[in-house]
Amino acid sequence: MKPSRLLQRGRAPLPALTPACGPRPPPSRTAAPPRPRCAPRRAAAAPRSSAGAPWSSAAAAPARSSTAAAPARGSAAAAPAWSSAAAAPARSSAAAGPSRGSAAAPAPRAARPALPAARGASAAAAAAPARRGPAPPWHRPVTSRQPRPDVTAMAAHRALHFVFKVGDRPRTARFYRELLGMGVLRHEEFEEGCKATCNGPYDGKWSKTMVGYGPEDNHFVAELTYNYGIGEYRLGNDFLGITLVSSQAVSNAKKMGWPLKEVTSGVFEAEAPGGYKFYLEDKEQPKQDPVWKVTLGVSNLQKSVSYWSGLLGMKIYEKDEGNQRALLGYADNQCKLELKAVGGAVDHGTAFGRIAFSCAKEELPSIEALMKKENQKILTPLVSLDTPGKATVQVVILADPDGHEICFVGDEAFRELSQVDPNGDKLLDDAMAADNSDKWFAEHNMKKVSA
C-alpha cells in the first residue's frame, strides 16, 4: 500500500480479536502487546447515502510504505465495510504488522470454459457432481460423517499447502483453474481477520480458497487468501517458486496466450497474477500429486538446513554446496521443500506466504516447547481456529531463521476441515460475482490500496 507503514515482522501471539478497526501495534516475538480498544467488529450497517456505499461502515484501508504509517484514505462515511479503519502494515525480511475491516453484489459474471479433467482418476470418481462443464474427476460428495483415512497410518508429518495473498481474485482463479488445471477444493468467507493471521496482518472481510489437483488428504495444494479492499502486494525474494509436472498445463498456457519462458530444457516459467512463479515440467502429469517442490530463499543455507532438519525433523534428500541449495521433505511421496541461498538478506515484502504441515494434535505442545527451549521464534502460540460450520483446528505458527512462516496443525481435525466441498466452485464464483469492491472504488475515483 502507498503510503504505508513498516511494522515489526516478528509477530507474537495475537490476543483474542474483540475490537476491530484500529491498527495493531507492532508486537514483539516474545510477548503479545495489548490491542487498542475501539469500536466493536460487527457494527451496524451504514445508512444508504450518496456519500458512501450502502454496505460501508469504516474508512478505506490506507496505503503504507516501508517506513511509516499513513492516514486512512477517505472518510468514514464514504468507505466500504470490507476495508480497515487503519493503515495496513507492511513487512520486510525482519518485520511484520497488522490491519483489518464487509462487501456486496454486482451482476454475475459470464460462464467460463470448463477445465480439462485431471489425470489418473477412477471411473467411480469421475461420476462426481459436476460444476459448469466437466467436474474434476476427484471431486466427490463428502459430508462430515464420511469415514476418514486411518490417521495412524499416515506419515508423522504431512506437507499440506502454501498460502498466497491475491489481489485480483478473478484472474487468479482463471490461472489456477484453466491454466494449471487445478480444481476448487473448498471456498470459505470470513467477516474478520484470522487469529493466526492466516490472511496476513489485516482485520476485516477476507476469503480463503483451496485449489489443487486432488483432495487435501494426499495432495499439496494452494491456499489463496483475498483481503477485500487490497488490490496488490509487494513481492520480495522469499518465495522463489513452485515446481510441478504437467504437460497439460504447458499446453493450456500456450492456448490461452499466457506468457511462458523456457528456463531450461522442458521446464517453463509462468507467473500467476501477483508475480508468483510456477515452473512447469513439460512431461505427462503423474497419477499421484504433480506438485513436486516449493522453493524458498534463505540467507544462510547451513543455518536453514539445521533448523528444518535438526529441529523440525525433515529428511535431507539433496544438498548442493556449489549451487547453494538443499532439498528436504517428510516423506518420499510428498511435496518437497527446496531451500536456495539468495546471496543476502531475505526480503518478505508484503506478499509473504506461509507453508503448512500437519502432525498429531498431541505433538503441537511439544513443538512449541521445543522452540521455546531452543530460543526460536514462535509467531502464534498454540491456538484454536474456527471455521463457520466446519471443524475447529489447533495450530502453532513458527518462523525459521529467515522469518519464513511455518504452520503446524493438528492432523485429525484438519482432515475433517479439509474435506472436498462439491460446491466449492459455485461458492467461489458467487463470492466473486457479489464482490463489487472494484466498482465501488471506481465510482469514488479511488483505487484499491497496495500493501
HELIX and SHEET records of a PDB file:
HELIX    1   1 ALA A   76  ALA A   78  5                                   3    
HELIX    2   2 ALA A  123  ALA A  126  1                                   4    
HELIX    3   3 VAL A  151  ALA A  153  5                                   3    
HELIX    4   4 ARG A  169  ARG A  174  1                                   6    
HELIX    5   5 PHE A  175  LEU A  179  3                                   5    
HELIX    6   6 SER A  247  MET A  256  1                                  10    
HELIX    7   7 LEU A  301  VAL A  305  1                                   5    
HELIX    8   8 SER A  306  LEU A  311  3                                   6    
HELIX    9   9 LYS A  361  GLU A  363  5                                   3    
HELIX   10  10 LEU A  364  LYS A  373  1                                  10    
HELIX   11  11 ASP A  411  LEU A  417  1                                   7    
HELIX   12  12 GLY A  424  ALA A  434  1                                  11    
HELIX   13  13 SER A  437  GLU A  443  1                                   7    
SHEET    1   A 2 ARG A   5  LEU A   6  0                                        
SHEET    2   A 2 PRO A  89  ALA A  90  1                                        
SHEET    1   B 8 GLY A 183  PHE A 190  0                                        
SHEET    2   B 8 TRP A 206  GLY A 212 -1                                        
SHEET    3   B 8 VAL A 221  ASN A 227 -1                                        
SHEET    4   B 8 ARG A 158  VAL A 166  1                                        
SHEET    5   B 8 ARG A 354  CYS A 359 -1                                        
SHEET    6   B 8 GLU A 405  GLY A 410  1                                        
SHEET    7   B 8 VAL A 393  ALA A 399 -1                                        
SHEET    8   B 8 LYS A 377  LEU A 385 -1                                        
SHEET    1   C 2 ILE A 230  GLU A 232  0                                        
SHEET    2   C 2 VAL A 449  SER A 450  1                                        
SHEET    1   D 8 LYS A 261  THR A 264  0                                        
SHEET    2   D 8 VAL A 267  GLU A 271 -1                                        
SHEET    3   D 8 LYS A 277  GLU A 281 -1                                        
SHEET    4   D 8 PHE A 239  VAL A 245  1                                        
SHEET    5   D 8 VAL A 291  VAL A 298 -1                                        
SHEET    6   D 8 LYS A 336  ALA A 341  1                                        
SHEET    7   D 8 ARG A 325  GLY A 329 -1                                        
SHEET    8   D 8 LYS A 315  ASP A 320 -1                                        
END                                                                             
